[in-house]
Amino acid sequence: MSEFNSLKPSERMKIPRQQAAEQAAEVRSGNFLEVSLGLDEVRALTEASRCLECKNPVCIEGCPVGIDIRSFVQLVMKEDFVGAVNKIRESNYLPAICGRVCPQESQCEEVCTLGKKHPAVAIGKLERFVADYEMKHNLFTPPVIAGKRPEKVAIVGSGPSGLTCAAELAKLGYQVTVFEALHAVGGVLRYGIPEFRLPRYILDLETERIKALGVEIRTNFVIGKTATIDELFGEWGFSAVFLGTGAGTPTFMGIPGENLSGVYSANEFLTRVNLMRAYSFPEYDTPIKIGKQVAVIGGGNTAMDAVRTSKRLGAEKAYLVYRRSRQEMPAREEEIHHAEEEGIEFLLLTNPKRIINDGNNWVKGIECQRMELGEPDESGRRKPVAVQGSEFIIPVQTVIEAVGQKPNPIIQATTPGLQTGKRGTVVTNEFQRTSREGIFAGGDLSRGGATVILAMRDGKTAAAAIHDYVSSRNNGNTIHRPETEHPDPAAVHAT
Amino acid sequence: MFPIIAKTDLSSTVSKFVIGAPYIAKKRKPGNFIMLRLDETGERIPLTIVDGDAAKGTITLIVQAIGKTTRALCGKKAGDVIIDVVGPLGNPTPLEYHGSVACVGGGVGTAELLPIATGLKGLGNRLYSIIGARTQDLIILEKEMSGISDGLYLTTDDGSYGRKGFVTDQLKELLEGNLGIEAVYAIGPLPMMKAVSHLTKHYGVKTYVSLNAIMVDGTGMCGGCRVTVGGEMKFACVDGPEFNGHEVDFDELMMRNRTYGDMEKISIERFENNGKEKSFK
C-alpha cells in the first residue's frame, strides 16, 4: 500500500502534478520514437495520490466513454495496476491508445475538481501508465465473454469506432467480423497518427487483444466494392452492420498550383510515412520527397502531425501556415507545444493564395497573404480578414495541405436508402442508427471529423443499439424507431 | 495471401498471371483494377484486371516489368504468393452500343483493353482494333484481339511488325474511312492517349481513356492520383480510371507521374543488384 493513502485533501493539493519524461526536443525531432516516455511507477503513485476522490466524480462525466476514473485512480493508489487497467477496460477496450491520444485537457481533466485551483490530476498519463504496466509485465487477461450467440455482426472499418464496436459486441457473444480496406488494421490510428505519438506496437497489441475476443478481421476488403452492404445482409448472413469508415477523403484548398509535384494532401503524406514507412526508403519501396523547406497548411492535429513528421524526415525549415491565430487552432495544446519545442515555425494569420511553379512543375514557393481577425463567424471563432497588399512569398519545395477530410463516398454510393448529410456524412440518430434498418454508423463517418475518443463512444453506443436491435428482432418485435431523428448529425453531436 | 495459380510469359518483359482472389473474381467488371503489395516492405501499385473466372475464383493480370514492383512480380512463379490484393477498384468502363467503335491499345495497355473490347463486341458493336508497340516483341494479345475484332491493325514504331508508325496514323485512316466510328477506347502510355484524344477531338469522336496515375491506397484516400479533367480536380481511383479523353490535362498528369522518377531508378537498381533473392523468400 502506498503511504499516500492516508493523506488529507489539503496535503494532496500540495503535491505538484507529476510530469512524464519526454525525449528531448532536439533529439526526438530526428527520430520517429515516442515523444512522451510516460510516468514511472513512483510518479504514477504520487500522481494518483493527488486525486481528491470526490464524492461526485465529475471527471467521469467528462469522459466520453464514461470510464470509472475515480475507481481506477484509487486502484493505482493501492498499487493494483492490473485492477486499474481492467477497470478502465470495462468502459474502454483501448486504454493504451486513449492514454496517448485523448484530449484529456478538454475532457476529464478539464472538469477535475483539483483543477479548479491546482493543475488537474494527470488522468491521461495514469491511464497510459497502467496500460503500459500491463503490457510490460504481460499481465493481460481477456475479459469474460458472454455465452456465444449465433448472430453475426459486420463492422466496416477498423479504426477506433469499428474496433470499439467490435470489442463490445464480441464481449456480448456476437460473431463479429471487421472488414478493412487497407492491408493493415487501425484506420486513422495506423495511417494518420504518427508513430511518435502512437507507436505501431501499441496498435498491434491492442489489435491482438480485439482478436483475442474472437473477432475476425479481414483486411484487403473494400465494402462497396469487394462486397456490398446488401450482400453482407444477404448471402453473408449478417444481422447488423456498423459503418465506421471515417473521414478519409482529403479536401484541397482549390488554389492555383495544387497539382504541382511536391504538393501532398496530409493524408497522402502521412499514409506514405505511417502505413508505408516511406522514411525507410529504399528498404521499403514507397518513396516520399521532402524539401529543405516545407509548408504545412492548417491548424488541426493532422497539420501538427504532418509538420512534425516533415521535420523528422529532414526538413531544415518546417512552417505551419494557419489563417487564424494560435488561440483558434483546433489542435491539442500538447501537440502545439511539442511542435513549438521541436522548432516548427508558426506562420499565423497567414493565408496561402497560390503555389508557385519552379518552371519544371515542382513547387518552389507559396504566396501568402497576411490576415487579421474580424467579427466572430458561425463557428464562434473570429473570422480572418485579408490585409490588402500584404502578399509575400515563402520559399518551400514541399506543400502539405491539412485543411480537412470528408467521408469516403464508396459505401454511400453503393448502399441504396442510406441517408447522407452535409459533406457526405452518414446521418445517424443518438443511437447511431442510420436511415437503413440494421445499419448503424459512427465516428468521423457521421461526425465529419472529430476525435478518437468520440469515435469510440459512437462505437460503444452503436454496439448497445445493435444488441437491442438484434435481440428485439429475435423476439419477433418490430423495430423501435426513436421519434427524434436528426437530419443533421452536427445537431446530435454539437460539442 | 493470394496465390499465383499460373504464370505465362507473353514477351520478354510481359507476363500473364492467374491469381486466386475469389471475392474479386466474383465482382470484377471490365475497367476495374486491383491494388497489390508483394511483401512486407513492398509498395502498393494499381494493376488492371484483365480477366477473371468467378467459378474458379481467379483473376488475370498482365504485367510488364518496368518498375521495381512489376519486375519483382514478373520474377515470381506459379505457387508463389502475393500478400495483399484488394479490389475490384475504380468504376467499370461504361460499355454501350455505339454501332462501330475503335479500340486502341498501346504496349501493355492492350491487356487492359481486351476485356473492354470483348464487352463492346458482346454488345453488338462493330469493332476495329489497333494494337501498337515500340517493337514486335512488345505486341501482345494479337490472337485474342483478332478473334473478337472485325478489323485488326498492327503498328510498331520501328516497323518490325505490322505498319511502321504510330497507332494514330492507323486511327486517322479509320476515322477518315467510311466506317461510321462513333467512339474510341484508348489505353496505353499517356503520350499515346494524349495523341489519340487530340486526333479524335478533331473528328469529334467520343473518346474514353484509362488513366494510370500515382496511387497509394486506390480507394480515394490519398489524393495522389488527382488529375484535372474538364478543369476540375478528379481522383483517378474513385472518379475514374476512365475519363473523357478530350477533357483530360495529359501534360499535367505526365509531369505528376515523373515526381518519383529518380527514386524509382534507385529502387530498380537496388533490386537488380541485390534485391533479387528477396522475391524467393
Chai-1 contact restraints between the chains, C-beta under 6 A:
chainA,res_idxA,chainB,res_idxB,connection_type,confidence,min_distance_angstrom,max_distance_angstrom,comment,restraint_id
A,A181,B,T219,contact,1.0,0.0,6.0,A-B,restraint_1
A,H183,B,R37,contact,1.0,0.0,6.0,A-B,restraint_2
A,H183,B,D84,contact,1.0,0.0,6.0,A-B,restraint_3
A,N220,B,D84,contact,1.0,0.0,6.0,A-B,restraint_4
A,N220,B,V86,contact,1.0,0.0,6.0,A-B,restraint_5
A,V222,B,T219,contact,1.0,0.0,6.0,A-B,restraint_6
A,K225,B,P88,contact,1.0,0.0,6.0,A-B,restraint_7
A,T226,B,Y23,contact,1.0,0.0,6.0,A-B,restraint_8
A,G248,B,M221,contact,1.0,0.0,6.0,A-B,restraint_9
A,T249,B,G220,contact,1.0,0.0,6.0,A-B,restraint_10
A,P250,B,G223,contact,1.0,0.0,6.0,A-B,restraint_11
A,N259,B,E252,contact,1.0,0.0,6.0,A-B,restraint_12
A,S261,B,T259,contact,1.0,0.0,6.0,A-B,restraint_13
A,S265,B,G223,contact,1.0,0.0,6.0,A-B,restraint_14
A,N267,B,M221,contact,1.0,0.0,6.0,A-B,restraint_15
A,N267,B,C222,contact,1.0,0.0,6.0,A-B,restraint_16
A,E268,B,V216,contact,1.0,0.0,6.0,A-B,restraint_17
A,E268,B,C222,contact,1.0,0.0,6.0,A-B,restraint_18
A,E268,B,G223,contact,1.0,0.0,6.0,A-B,restraint_19
A,E268,B,G224,contact,1.0,0.0,6.0,A-B,restraint_20
A,T271,B,V216,contact,1.0,0.0,6.0,A-B,restraint_21
A,T271,B,C222,contact,1.0,0.0,6.0,A-B,restraint_22
A,P282,B,I266,contact,1.0,0.0,6.0,A-B,restraint_23
A,P282,B,S267,contact,1.0,0.0,6.0,A-B,restraint_24
A,P282,B,R270,contact,1.0,0.0,6.0,A-B,restraint_25
A,Y284,B,T41,contact,1.0,0.0,6.0,A-B,restraint_26
A,D285,B,G42,contact,1.0,0.0,6.0,A-B,restraint_27
A,D285,B,E43,contact,1.0,0.0,6.0,A-B,restraint_28
A,T286,B,E43,contact,1.0,0.0,6.0,A-B,restraint_29
A,P287,B,Y260,contact,1.0,0.0,6.0,A-B,restraint_30
A,P287,B,M263,contact,1.0,0.0,6.0,A-B,restraint_31
A,N361,B,M255,contact,1.0,0.0,6.0,A-B,restraint_32
A,N408,B,G220,contact,1.0,0.0,6.0,A-B,restraint_33
